[in-house]
């Protein structure tokens, strides 16, 4: 008699549930918000530890390789923890599926975890996009650095044509500086200064400053060496930034894949525990 009553109660309920979507969106949204919040907390913590570990001064702070490795590890840990917590919350909060095969329940739980991870990822990406002002500030800093580099180059040109006591008038000095600046710009793109340009600069310096050809040659050689050193350093910094960006992108993709797997497994675990305690 009890089995008949239980069947009469459960069958209509199961039929009603079959007409609804298998996705428990309230549980998914809740788990996604939890995962996104944990991600932001861990991201802020990792950023603070990272800024504390690096230093612009030579001989201080961690090495670049060490920093890259620790960053990759932290990204994986961040995805592991946040996705695990978010997926587990989703699994525990979802409604029990009555009259559903255990294999189907397992699939739905893992799918809920994956969807939770996806929603959380979108939320974190939106939060990162909201902080675009920081990116703009970084761009302004880069522009300022470039302006400083241009100013240094202008100073070098001024120093190149700095007149001595035996200087002969300043007619055409502006044109000479302009030509020298053009030669410098060409050397930055080509990577070298031709012998013809060096000889031409030497003649200009000797003419405009009233110095001997030997002194003018020495001044030109020092100027060219300084500009080439600056060019090499700028290219090395750009190449290091490119490599760091590529490594960061790869590490981020790997950590996100780990997060997707952990969220699915945690949701399956949470769902199983939920069903075990369901009355």
C-alpha positions as CSV (number, residue, x, y, z in Angstrom):
1,X,0.0,0.0,0.0
2,X,2.8,2.4,0.9
3,X,4.6,1.6,-2.4
4,X,1.4,2.4,-4.4
5,X,1.0,5.7,-2.6
6,X,4.7,6.6,-3.2
7,X,4.3,5.8,-6.9
8,X,1.2,7.9,-7.1
9,X,3.0,10.9,-5.5
10,X,6.3,10.6,-7.4
11,X,5.1,9.8,-10.9
12,X,3.1,13.1,-11.4
13,X,6.0,15.0,-9.9
14,X,8.5,13.3,-12.2
15,X,6.3,14.0,-15.2
16,X,6.1,17.7,-14.2
17,X,9.9,17.9,-13.9
18,X,10.4,16.3,-17.4
19,X,8.5,19.3,-18.9
20,X,11.0,21.7,-17.4
21,X,14.5,22.6,-18.5
22,X,17.2,20.4,-17.0
23,X,19.3,23.5,-16.3
24,X,19.0,24.9,-12.7
25,X,19.8,28.5,-13.6
26,X,19.5,29.9,-10.0
27,X,22.1,27.4,-8.9
28,X,24.3,28.2,-11.9
29,X,24.1,31.9,-11.3
30,X,24.8,31.6,-7.6
31,X,27.8,29.4,-8.2
32,X,29.1,31.7,-11.0
33,X,28.9,34.7,-8.7
34,X,30.8,32.9,-6.0
35,X,33.5,31.7,-8.4
36,X,33.8,35.2,-9.9
37,X,34.1,36.8,-6.4
38,X,36.8,34.3,-5.3
39,X,38.7,34.9,-8.6
40,X,38.7,38.6,-8.0
41,X,39.9,38.2,-4.4
42,X,42.7,35.8,-5.5
43,X,43.6,38.1,-8.4
44,X,44.0,41.1,-6.1
45,X,46.0,39.0,-3.6
46,X,48.3,37.7,-6.4
47,X,48.8,41.2,-7.9
48,X,49.8,42.5,-4.5
49,X,52.3,39.7,-3.9
50,X,53.6,40.2,-7.4
51,X,54.2,43.9,-7.1
52,X,55.8,43.3,-3.7
53,X,58.2,40.7,-5.3
54,X,59.4,42.8,-8.2
55,X,61.6,45.9,-8.2
56,X,62.9,48.3,-10.8
57,X,66.3,48.5,-9.1
58,X,69.1,46.3,-10.2
59,X,69.8,43.4,-7.9
60,X,66.5,43.6,-6.1
61,X,63.3,41.6,-6.5
62,X,62.8,38.2,-8.1
63,X,64.2,37.2,-11.6
64,X,62.0,37.5,-14.6
65,X,61.9,33.7,-15.1
66,X,60.9,33.1,-11.4
67,X,58.2,35.7,-11.7
68,X,56.8,34.1,-14.9
69,X,56.7,30.7,-13.3
70,X,55.1,31.9,-10.1
71,X,52.5,33.8,-12.1
72,X,51.6,30.7,-14.0
73,X,51.3,28.7,-10.8
74,X,49.2,31.3,-9.2
75,X,46.8,31.5,-12.2
76,X,46.3,27.7,-12.1
77,X,45.7,27.8,-8.3
78,X,43.3,30.8,-8.7
79,X,41.3,28.9,-11.3
80,X,41.4,25.7,-9.3
81,X,40.1,27.2,-6.1
82,X,37.5,29.6,-7.6
83,X,36.1,27.0,-10.1
84,X,36.1,24.3,-7.5
85,X,34.1,26.4,-5.0
86,X,31.7,27.7,-7.6
87,X,31.1,24.3,-9.1
88,X,30.5,22.7,-5.7
89,X,28.0,25.5,-4.7
90,X,26.1,24.9,-8.0
91,X,26.0,21.1,-7.4
92,X,24.7,21.5,-3.9
93,X,22.1,24.1,-4.7
94,X,20.5,22.5,-7.7
95,X,17.2,20.7,-7.4
96,X,17.2,16.9,-7.4
97,X,16.2,15.3,-10.6
98,X,13.6,12.6,-9.9
99,X,13.2,9.6,-12.1
100,X,16.5,10.3,-14.0
101,X,19.2,7.7,-14.6
102,X,22.4,8.1,-12.6
103,X,24.5,8.5,-15.7
104,X,22.2,11.3,-16.9
105,X,22.4,13.0,-13.5
106,X,26.2,12.8,-13.6
107,X,26.3,14.4,-17.1
108,X,23.9,17.2,-16.0
109,X,26.0,17.9,-12.9
110,X,29.2,18.2,-14.9
111,X,27.4,20.3,-17.5
112,X,26.1,22.6,-14.7
113,X,29.7,23.0,-13.5
114,X,30.9,23.8,-17.0
115,X,28.2,26.4,-17.5
116,X,29.0,27.9,-14.1
117,X,32.6,28.2,-15.0
118,X,31.6,29.9,-18.3
119,X,29.3,32.4,-16.7
120,X,32.0,33.2,-14.0
121,X,34.6,33.7,-16.8
122,X,32.3,36.2,-18.5
123,X,31.7,38.0,-15.3
124,X,35.4,38.3,-14.5
125,X,36.1,39.4,-18.1
126,X,33.4,42.1,-17.8
127,X,35.0,43.3,-14.5
128,X,38.4,43.4,-16.2
129,X,36.9,45.4,-19.1
130,X,35.4,47.8,-16.6
131,X,38.9,48.7,-15.4
132,X,40.0,49.9,-18.8
133,X,41.0,53.1,-17.2
134,X,44.1,51.3,-15.9
135,X,45.0,50.3,-19.4
136,X,44.5,53.8,-20.6
137,X,46.7,55.0,-17.8
138,X,49.4,52.5,-18.8
139,X,49.1,53.7,-22.4
140,X,49.6,57.3,-21.2
141,X,52.6,56.1,-19.3
142,X,54.0,54.5,-22.4
143,X,53.4,57.6,-24.4
144,X,55.2,59.6,-21.7
145,X,58.1,57.2,-21.9
146,X,58.2,57.6,-25.7
147,X,58.1,61.4,-25.3
148,X,61.0,61.1,-22.9
149,X,62.9,59.1,-25.4
150,X,62.3,61.7,-28.0
151,X,63.4,64.4,-25.6
152,X,66.6,62.5,-24.9
153,X,67.2,62.2,-28.6
154,X,66.7,65.9,-29.1
155,X,69.1,66.6,-26.2
156,X,71.7,64.4,-27.9
157,X,71.3,66.4,-31.1
158,X,71.7,69.6,-29.2
159,X,74.8,68.3,-27.5
160,X,76.2,67.1,-30.8
161,X,76.0,70.7,-32.2
162,X,77.0,72.4,-28.9
163,X,79.3,75.3,-30.1
164,X,82.7,76.0,-28.6
165,X,84.6,79.3,-28.4
166,X,85.8,78.9,-31.9
167,X,82.3,78.4,-33.3
168,X,81.5,80.0,-36.6
169,X,78.0,81.6,-36.7
170,X,74.8,79.7,-36.4
171,X,73.5,80.1,-39.9
172,X,71.8,76.9,-41.0
173,X,72.1,75.2,-37.6
174,X,68.4,74.3,-37.4
175,X,68.7,72.5,-40.8
176,X,71.8,70.6,-39.6
177,X,70.0,69.4,-36.5
178,X,67.0,68.4,-38.5
179,X,69.3,66.4,-40.8
180,X,71.0,64.7,-37.8
181,X,67.6,63.8,-36.3
182,X,66.6,62.2,-39.6
183,X,69.8,60.2,-39.7
184,X,69.1,59.0,-36.1
185,X,65.6,58.0,-37.0
186,X,66.8,56.1,-40.0
187,X,69.4,54.3,-37.8
188,X,66.7,53.2,-35.4
189,X,64.8,51.5,-38.3
190,X,67.8,50.1,-40.1
191,X,69.9,49.3,-37.1
192,X,73.1,51.0,-38.3
193,X,74.5,54.3,-39.5
194,X,76.3,54.2,-42.8
195,X,79.8,55.5,-43.3
196,X,78.6,58.2,-45.6
197,X,76.2,59.5,-42.9
198,X,79.0,59.4,-40.3
199,X,81.3,61.3,-42.6
200,X,78.6,63.8,-43.4
201,X,77.8,64.4,-39.7
202,X,81.5,64.8,-38.9
203,X,81.7,67.5,-41.5
204,X,78.6,69.3,-40.2
205,X,79.8,69.1,-36.6
206,X,83.3,70.4,-37.5
207,X,81.7,73.2,-39.5
208,X,79.1,74.3,-37.0
209,X,81.1,74.0,-33.8
210,X,84.5,75.1,-35.1
211,X,86.2,72.1,-33.8
212,X,88.9,70.0,-35.5
213,X,87.9,67.0,-37.6
214,X,89.3,64.6,-35.1
215,X,87.3,66.1,-32.3
216,X,84.2,66.2,-34.5
217,X,84.8,62.6,-35.4
218,X,85.0,61.6,-31.7
219,X,81.9,63.5,-30.9
220,X,80.0,61.9,-33.7
221,X,81.2,58.4,-32.8
222,X,80.1,58.9,-29.2
223,X,76.7,60.2,-30.3
224,X,76.1,57.3,-32.7
225,X,77.1,54.8,-30.1
226,X,74.7,56.3,-27.6
227,X,71.8,56.3,-30.1
228,X,72.5,52.7,-31.2
229,X,72.6,51.6,-27.6
230,X,69.3,53.3,-26.9
231,X,67.8,51.6,-30.0
232,X,69.1,48.1,-29.0
233,X,67.7,48.6,-25.5
234,X,64.3,49.7,-26.8
235,X,64.1,46.7,-29.1
236,X,65.2,44.3,-26.3
237,X,62.5,45.7,-24.0
238,X,59.9,45.4,-26.8
239,X,60.9,41.8,-27.4
240,X,60.8,41.0,-23.7
241,X,57.3,42.5,-23.5
242,X,56.2,40.4,-26.5
243,X,57.5,37.2,-24.9
244,X,55.9,38.0,-21.6
245,X,52.6,38.7,-23.3
246,X,52.8,35.4,-25.2
247,X,53.6,33.4,-22.0
248,X,50.9,35.1,-20.1
249,X,48.3,34.3,-22.8
250,X,49.4,30.6,-22.8
251,X,49.3,30.3,-19.0
252,X,45.9,32.0,-18.9
253,X,44.5,29.5,-21.4
254,X,45.9,26.5,-19.6
255,X,44.6,27.8,-16.2
256,X,41.2,28.3,-17.7
257,X,41.1,24.8,-19.0
258,X,42.0,23.5,-15.6
259,X,39.2,25.7,-14.1
260,X,36.6,24.2,-16.5
261,X,37.6,20.7,-15.5
262,X,37.6,21.4,-11.8
263,X,34.2,23.2,-11.9
264,X,32.7,20.2,-13.7
265,X,34.1,17.7,-11.2
266,X,33.2,19.8,-8.2
267,X,29.6,20.2,-9.5
268,X,29.3,16.4,-9.9
269,X,30.6,15.9,-6.3
270,X,28.3,18.6,-4.9
271,X,25.3,17.1,-6.8
272,X,26.0,13.6,-5.5
273,X,26.2,14.8,-1.9
274,X,23.0,16.8,-2.4
275,X,21.2,13.7,-3.6
276,X,22.5,11.6,-0.7
277,X,21.1,14.0,1.8
278,X,17.8,14.7,-0.1
279,X,14.7,13.6,1.7
